[in-house]
Amino acid sequence: MTRIVVSLTFFGILAVVVGILTSGDDQDIDWAITGGLFGIALAGEGVRQWLRRSRAKSRESSGI
């Protein structure tokens, strides 16, 4: 559980930094880019979790 928290925190901070850098002369964060990047990171972590669970289910014994 801690890996997902660390990963999402890292990508959240990275997305905010990219949003600040792409805002140009405005002093406001580009929230569309920030949210899009964080959404991609969130979807990637979700797929990773789904793959881990599906692999774990396939390794379960048949109950013999």
Rosetta blueprint (number, residue, H / E / L):
1 M L
2 T H
3 R H
4 I H
5 V H
6 V H
7 S H
8 L H
9 T H
10 F H
11 F H
12 G H
13 I H
14 L H
15 A H
16 V H
17 V H
18 V H
19 G H
20 I H
21 L H
22 T L
23 S L
24 G L
25 D L
26 D L
27 Q L
28 D L
29 I L
30 D L
31 W H
32 A H
33 I H
34 T H
35 G H
36 G H
37 L H
38 F H
39 G H
40 I H
41 A H
42 L H
43 A H
44 G H
45 E H
46 G H
47 V H
48 R H
49 Q H
50 W H
51 L H
52 R H
53 R H
54 S H
55 R H
56 A H
57 K H
58 S H
59 R L
60 E L
61 S L
62 S L
63 G L
64 I L
